[in-house]
Amino acid sequence: MARRSNDPQAGFTLIEVLVALALMGLLISALAAITAQWIPNWDRGLHRIQRNESLSVALDRISADIAAAEFIRPDAQTKSVLFDGSETSVAFVRLALGPRSGRGLDLVRISESGDGENAALVRKRAAFAPGTARELADPVVLLQPPYRVSFAYAGADRNWTPSWQSAEKLPTAVRVTVRSTADASAPSISRIALIHISAPADSVCSATDRPCDRQMPQADVTVGRAATRSEP
């Protein structure tokens, strides 16, 4: 016959275990409730940071491309420069990028691809050759919905216009504005790309103007390089 334990601590030990389990359950429930409220906010904050970083990278890429635009004419008979800008797209010629590009030129077009709210901002390029039309390739998505981009252009007078087409000079500055179609109350983000080449070298100084050659700044050396390529 089994003997009943006379130790009074046995019952208290069982009660302590039950109380500890109950307290642990309450603690876990409280942590779960706090976590359920905290994680969505953390996810939204992380998504906001990633979104801002992607916007910054896209604006940096677009601004760097536009700032590198070269003064190039299609041929010797045409006075207009190869720069076509509208409110939703921009096309220009710049030095080719990449280790295998050498010192060639690229025709670059940055425009929206797709319809309506599904339109994405895409960069395409093709090797530039005077007098030939080549299909643009190598698409790179710069921005995806719900973001839309608009361009504005300014000359030396600093007056902004929604287009720059068939002009004899490059614009002095291009303003790139990004807005969100998902949130109309969200502020738009703008970046201004400055184009340092706006005219060919022969409009800066003549070949016989030696003092002008000596005093020409480094930016004008780039102008001369671009003009030499475009006007052989």
KAFENRA-V668354 format. One record per residue. N is the residue number from 0. RES is the residue in one small letter. SS is DSSP state (~ for helix, > for strand, _ for the rest). D_CENTER is the distance of its C-alpha to the mean C-alpha in Angstrom with 1 decimal. Layout:
n=<N N>
res=<RES RES>
ss=<SS SS>
d_center=<D_CENTER D_CENTER>
This chain:
n=<0 1 2 3 4 5 6 7 8 9 10 11 12 13 14 15 16 17 18 19 20 21 22 23 24 25 26 27 28 29 30 31 32 33 34 35 36 37 38 39 40 41 42 43 44 45 46 47 48 49 50 51 52 53 54 55 56 57 58 59 60 61 62 63 64 65 66 67 68 69 70 71 72 73 74 75 76 77 78 79 80 81 82 83 84 85 86 87 88 89 90 91 92 93 94 95 96 97 98 99 100 101 102 103 104 105 106 107 108 109 110 111 112 113 114 115 116 117 118 119 120 121 122 123 124 125 126 127 128 129 130 131 132 133 134 135 136 137 138 139 140 141 142 143 144 145 146 147 148 149 150 151 152 153 154 155 156 157 158 159 160 161 162 163 164 165 166 167 168 169 170 171 172 173 174 175 176 177 178 179 180 181 182 183 184 185 186 187 188 189 190 191 192 193 194 195 196 197 198 199 200 201 202 203 204 205 206 207 208 209 210 211 212 213 214 215 216 217 218 219 220 221 222 223 224 225 226 227 228 229 230 231>
res=<m a r r s n d p q a g f t l i e v l v a l a l m g l l i s a l a a i t a q w i p n w d r g l h r i q r n e s l s v a l d r i s a d i a a a e f i r p d a q t k s v l f d g s e t s v a f v r l a l g p r s g r g l d l v r i s e s g d g e n a a l v r k r a a f a p g t a r e l a d p v v l l q p p y r v s f a y a g a d r n w t p s w q s a e k l p t a v r v t v r s t a d a s a p s i s r i a l i h i s a p a d s v c s a t d r p c d r q m p q a d v t v g r a a t r s e p>
ss=<_ _ _ _ _ _ _ _ ~ ~ ~ ~ ~ ~ ~ ~ ~ ~ ~ ~ ~ ~ ~ ~ ~ ~ ~ ~ ~ ~ ~ ~ ~ ~ ~ ~ ~ ~ ~ ~ ~ ~ ~ ~ ~ ~ ~ ~ ~ ~ ~ ~ ~ ~ ~ ~ ~ ~ ~ ~ ~ ~ ~ ~ ~ ~ ~ _ > _ _ _ > _ _ _ _ _ _ _ > _ > > > _ _ _ > > > > > > > _ _ _ _ _ _ _ _ _ > > > > > > > > > _ _ ~ ~ ~ _ > > > > > > > > _ _ _ _ _ _ _ _ _ > > > > > > > _ _ _ > > > > > > > > _ _ _ _ _ > > _ _ > _ _ _ _ _ _ _ _ > > > > > > > > _ _ _ _ _ _ _ _ > > > > > > _ _ _ _ _ _ ~ ~ ~ _ _ _ _ _ _ ~ ~ ~ ~ ~ ~ _ _ ~ ~ ~ ~ ~ ~ ~ ~ ~ ~ ~ ~ ~ _ _>
d_center=<85.7 82.4 82.7 80.5 78.5 79.8 76.7 75.3 71.9 71.1 70.4 68.3 66.2 65.4 64.5 62.2 60.4 59.9 58.8 56.3 54.9 54.6 52.8 50.4 49.7 49.1 46.7 44.8 44.6 43.3 40.7 39.6 39.4 37.4 35.0 34.6 33.5 31.3 29.3 27.6 26.5 25.3 23.4 21.8 20.9 19.4 17.4 16.1 15.2 13.4 11.5 10.6 9.6 7.3 5.7 5.9 4.7 1.3 2.9 5.0 4.7 5.0 7.4 9.2 9.8 11.2 13.1 14.8 16.3 20.0 23.0 24.3 27.0 27.8 31.4 34.0 35.3 32.1 31.1 27.8 24.7 22.3 19.5 19.1 17.0 17.5 16.2 14.3 13.6 13.7 15.5 16.6 18.2 17.0 18.5 18.2 16.3 18.2 21.6 23.5 22.1 24.5 24.4 23.6 21.2 18.6 18.2 14.5 13.7 10.5 12.2 13.0 15.3 18.0 20.2 20.1 18.6 17.7 15.3 12.0 9.2 10.2 10.2 13.8 16.0 19.7 21.9 23.0 26.8 28.5 30.5 29.1 26.8 24.9 23.1 19.4 18.7 16.6 14.2 11.0 9.5 5.8 7.0 10.7 13.4 14.3 11.1 11.4 9.8 12.3 12.7 15.7 17.4 20.0 22.7 25.0 26.4 23.2 23.8 20.8 21.2 19.4 20.0 20.6 22.8 25.8 25.7 27.5 24.9 21.2 19.7 19.7 16.4 13.7 12.4 9.2 10.3 9.3 12.5 14.1 17.0 18.7 19.5 20.5 21.4 18.0 16.7 13.8 11.0 10.7 9.6 12.0 11.7 15.3 16.8 19.9 21.7 23.2 26.5 28.5 30.7 33.9 32.8 32.4 35.8 38.5 39.6 42.8 41.4 41.7 41.1 37.8 36.8 37.7 35.8 32.7 29.6 27.4 24.7 27.4 28.1 24.7 25.8 29.0 27.5 25.3 28.4 30.6 28.6 28.4 32.0 34.3>
